[in-house]
Amino acid sequence: MVLPLAGIRILSLEQFGAGPFGTSHLADLGAEIIKIEDPSFGGDVGRYVPPYAEGEDSLFFETFNRGKKSISLDLNSAEGREIFNKLVTVSDAVFSNMRGDVPVKIGITYDDLKALNPAIVCCSLSGFGMTGPRRAEPGYDYVIQGLTGWMDITGEPDGPPTKSGLSIVDFSTGYVAALALMAGLHAAKRDGIGMDCDVSLYDTAIGMLTYPGVWHLNAGFEPRRTHHSAHPSVVPFQAFQASDGWFVIAAAKEKFWQRITEVIERPDLAENTKFRRLGDRQKNSGELLAILDGIFATRPVAHWVAALTAAAVPTGEVNTVAQALQDPQIEARGMILEAEHPVYGTVKTIASPVKVGNETVPAKRAPQRGEHTDEIVLELAGLDAETLQKAQAAGAFGRIPAV
């Protein structure tokens, strides 16, 4: 099977979560991702994230780096920089996952590299972007969720500001970076001229404020936390507590509300002028939700989910992670991959959500640090064995662990 991005080579100066998450999806689609790991810091910091870490291998690292290649390379050394420059000439893109001011400082922008390769696409993923007063500040998902209003509107009204249970800003920005890279590569293929792409956690989080942000800008709307993660305007569209747990209803259309009233055997609610239409239910949500809470509390989750699903109402249990990963849909969609690993034996990872064709893409493990250094330097950078040894003696690759 020839994957869609086969033939595309991306040099990636990445670490931790956001950047590696974005390029992992490009690797899944066939792109050759060459991780350039700084030997001064032991490579990608994600290699050492506990609790499941063995030496320079962690399950955190495996999550974001399957199918990639790794070269240990010190760009601060003359020999390391020379090798990097040679790799730029035979690559399609240079991706970086650093502070916004760093790409200029270390010379990996399009202006720095276009003389080597006029079609090179340079993409920066940072906390705050390459411009603006905060460009030199480090940015992390948690900080960005606080700065951009996400935490203020998440959680129960009488509770503290709450972050998402996952690093959603990191992962969303990874997707945005992958999109930016694909757009840049398309333009470079069309015109023969590369470019800079600049994406940030901050911009992504602000962009994802979407309609509450637009409501505020145009009508002064002030988003507030809602009980049971309720939608600010659609009712019922939230979590409900059954007699033994929680489930979610998402009645985004009038037909769903009609079906709910049939399931709970309360057709009178459908005819009640207080609840007949979306606007009516939103205006009188307090009264309606008190009624629904009382009804749903009388029976277990399984009863309500089965009945609502049979009536084609969007619904589902509030699962634990363990329960979610046992759903038959997981196996049917091929969402768990297995690969052989020198440290963990068989390692399982979560597959890409992008399905291409009808064939299963073979699972690949993440690389060990510097695993492909000799291959990349000899085959791609074009160094001979003697020059490789000299560069190694000069410290261009640092100490590479045995594979």
N, C-alpha and C positions, 0 to 999 in steps of 0.2 A: 504494500500500500504506500503510495507516494502522498505524503501529508502536504497540506496547503502551503505551509511556510518552508518547505524543504528548499535548501539553497540560500537561505538568508542567514547571515552570520552577524551576531551582535556581541560586541565586547561589553561586559557589564561589570562596573565597579559598584557593587551592591552589597548590602548586608542587612541582617535582621529580618524584618517582615515585609514592609510595603514594596520595596523594589524587587526582592526575590519572588514575592507573590505574583507581581505583574509579569515578570519574565518567565515564570514557571508555566504560565498559560501559553506563551509563545513557544516554549520548548515542547509542550504537549502537542502543539500544532506543527511541529517539525523544524522550527528554527534552531540553529546551532547557537547555543548560549555559552559563551566562554567567560566564566567568572574569573576576574582578576583579583586575587586575594593578596592583601598586603602582609608580607611575612613579619613585619615589625609588630603587628598586633595579633599574630596567630590566625590571620584570615578572618573570615566572616564571623562576627561575634555570635551569630546564631548557632554556631557549632557548640557553644558552651552553655546554652540555656538549660537550667535544671527544670524539672527533677530527673528527666530521663536523658542523661548525658553520660557518655563513656569516652573519655579522652577528648578527641576532637570530633566526635560524632554525637549528635543529639537527635532525638525524634523531632524536636522543633526544626532543626536544620533540614531533616528529611522531608518535612512537610512542604517546604518552599523551593527545593532545589533538585528534584528528581530530573534525570535526563540531561543535566548540564555537564559541561566540562569545567575543570578547575586548573588554573595556572597560578603558581605563587610567584609574584613579580613585584619588585620594589621600584616604583616609578621615580623615586627620589635619587636613584643611582643612574649614572649616565648609561650604563649597560642596559638597565631595566627600561629606561625611557626609549632607548634605541629599538629595543625589541617591541615595545608598545607601538612605536611609530610604524614599524614594519607591518604589524598586525592591522593597523588602521588602513593601510593601503589595500589590504585584501578582505576588508570587512564592509558591511553595509551600514552599521550603526555603532555608536558608542553611547551606552546608557550609564548614568551615574545616580547614586542614591546617597546624597551628602547634603550638608548645609548649602543654602542658596548662593553663598559667596565663594564656595570652594571650586567649582568648575573653572571659573576665571583664574583663580590663584594657581591651580595646577595645570592650566593650559589644555583643557579638553573640550572647549567650545568649538563651534563651527569655524569661527575666525581663526582659531589656533590650528585647526586640523585640515582646513580646506585645501591648503597647498599640497598636502599629502594625498588627499582623496577628495576631489571636488563634489562627489556625490554622497559623502558621508553625512549621516543624520545623527545629530547629537541631542540626546534627551536627558534632561535633568529632573529628577524627582527630589524635592526637598520639603522642609517643613513649611516655609513661607514664600518660596519662589526666589527667583534670581534678581528681583527688583523690589523696591520699597524699603521702608525703614527697618523692617524685621528680617531682611534677607539673611543676615548673619546669625540669627538666633537658631538654636537647635529646636526641632519640633517633634513631638511624639503624639501619638493618637490620643492619649488621655488628656494631654494639655489642650490639644486642638478641640476635642469635644467640649471642654469647658469654655474656651474662648469664643466658640462660634454659636453658643446657645443650645447645643444639643443636650447637655446635662441639665440645663434649667427646665427643659420641657419633658424630661424623662424621669419616670418614677411616680409614686403616689403623691397626691397633692399635699398630704401632711408629712411626707418623708423628705429626706435630704435630696439634693441634686444627684442624679444617678447616671453613670456611664453605661453604654451598651455592654452586654456580657462578652462581646467579642470586639476585636480591634477593627471596627467597621470602617473607620476613616482610612486606616492603613490599607485595607484590602480594596476599598473603593478607589483609592488613589493609584493602587497597583493596576487596576483595570483601566483607569484613565491614562496612565502612562503607556500601557500596551496599545491603547487606541491611538495615542499621539504618535507612537513609534510607527504604527501601521500607516497612518496618514502621511507622515514624513517620508517613509520608504516609498509609498505610492507616488508622491510628488517627485522624489528623486529619480525614480525609474522613468517617469514621464518626461522630466525636464533635464535630467543629468546633473542637477544641482541639489546639494543637500541643504540642511537648515538646522537651526536650534529649535527644540521643543522644550517648553518650560511648564512643568506641572507641580503642584504642591498639595500637601495635606490640607492647608488652610483654604485654598481656593476650592478644593473638592468639597470640603465640609460646608463652606458658604454656598456653593452651587447646589448642594443637596438640601438646603433649607426650602427650596422650591416654593410651593404654594403658601405656606405660612409666612415666608419671607416676602413674597409678592403681596400677600394680604396686608402685611405690616407697612410696606413701602407705599401702598396705594390707599389704604383705608385705616391705617393706624392700629391694625389688629395686634393684640398682645397675646401670643401663645401662652397657655397655661397647662400645667400637668393635669391629667384627667384620671379619674378612678378607673382601675382595672384596665389601663392602657387603651382607653376608649378613643375612637376617632373624634376629632373636634367638631365634625358636622354631620356625620352619618350615624344613624341610630337604628337598630343595634349593630355595633361594629366594635367588639371588645371581648375581653375575657369574662367568663361567668364561672361562678363556683357551684359545682354540683355537690351531691352529698358526700362524694369521696375524692374530689379533686377538681381540676380546672379544665375548661375547654374554651375554644374561641369561635365566635360567630362573626362573619363578615357579610352583612346584608346590604350590599352596595346598590341593589336595585329593588324597585317596588315589588317585583314578583317574588323576591326572596322573603320579604316581610309577610306577604300573603301566605306563603308556605309555612313560615314559622308559626303563625297563628293557628294554622291547621294542626301542626305537630303538637303544640301545647294545648290543643282543644279549647282555644279561646277566640273563636271567630268574631266575637263582639269587639275585640281590640282592633281588628281590621276595619270595622265600620265606624269606630269611634272617631269623631272629627278631630280629637286631640292628637290622634296617632295615624290618621289615614295616609298622609303624604310625608315625604322626607322632611320638608320644612316643618310640618306639624310635630313630627317626632323629635326633631332637634330642639324645637322651642319648649316642648314638654318632656324632655328627656328624663328629668329627675323622677317624675311620677311614673313614667313608663318603665324605667329601669328598676324601680322598687318592686313593681309587679313581676317583672321577669326574674329578678333575683329570687323572689319568693317561690316562684314555680320551679326554676332550675335547681334549687337547693333540695328538692324533694326526691330526686332520683340520681343514680350514679352517672358518671361521665359516659360509660359505654352505652347506656340507654339513649342519652340525648344525641351522641355522635351518630349512632346507628340510625336513629329516627330522622335526624336532620339530613344525613347523607342520602338516605332513601328518598327524601323529598327534594334532593338536588339543591340543598342550601350549603353554601361554602362554610365548612366547619372542620374542626380537628381538635384532638387532644393537645394539652400543653405537656409535651413529653420532656423527659430528661434526655441528655445527650445519649445515654446508653439505649434508651427506648427508641430514639430517633434512628440510630444506626442499625437497629434490628428490623426496621420496616421492610417488608418484601419489595417495596418499590426501589430500595437501595440496590438490591441484587439485580432486579430487572433492568435498571438503568446503568449497571456497571460502574457504580460510584465508589467502589472499593478496589484499589489496585494492590497487587502483591509483587514484590521483587526480592531477589536474593541479595543479602548484604553481608560484608565480611565481619561486621561487629554484631549485628542483631539477628543474623540468620535470615529469616523471612521478615521483611518489614512491610507493613500495610500503610497506604496513604489514601487520601481522598482524591478522587479523579477530577479532572476538569469538567465543568458543566457543559462545555461545548462538544457536541457530538458531530463527527464528520464521517459521512459514508456509513456503511453497514458493517465495517470491520472493526475488530477490537485492536486498539493500539497496544503493543507490548509494553508492559510496565518497566521502568528503569529506576534504579536507585540514584540517590544523590552522590556526587563525587567526593572523594576524600581530598583534603587540601593538597593542591599541587599535583594531583594524580595524573594530569595530562600535560604537565609542563614540557617534558622532553618532546612529546608528539607535536605539540603546538609550536614550539620554538624551532624544531627541525623541519617540520612539514609546511607550516604556514609562514613563519617569519623567515624561513630560508637560511637559517644558520647552519654551518657545518659542525661536526662533532667537536672539532678543536675550538672553534669560537664559542660553542656552548660551554665547554669546560672552563674557558677563560671567564665568561660571564658568571658562571657558577662560583668560581674562585673569588671574583670581585664582589660577591654577595647579592647579585641581581635577583636571585630566587630565594634568599634566606635559607633557613633550614627546612627542608621538605621531609615530612615523616615518611617512613617506609609504608608502602601500600600492600 
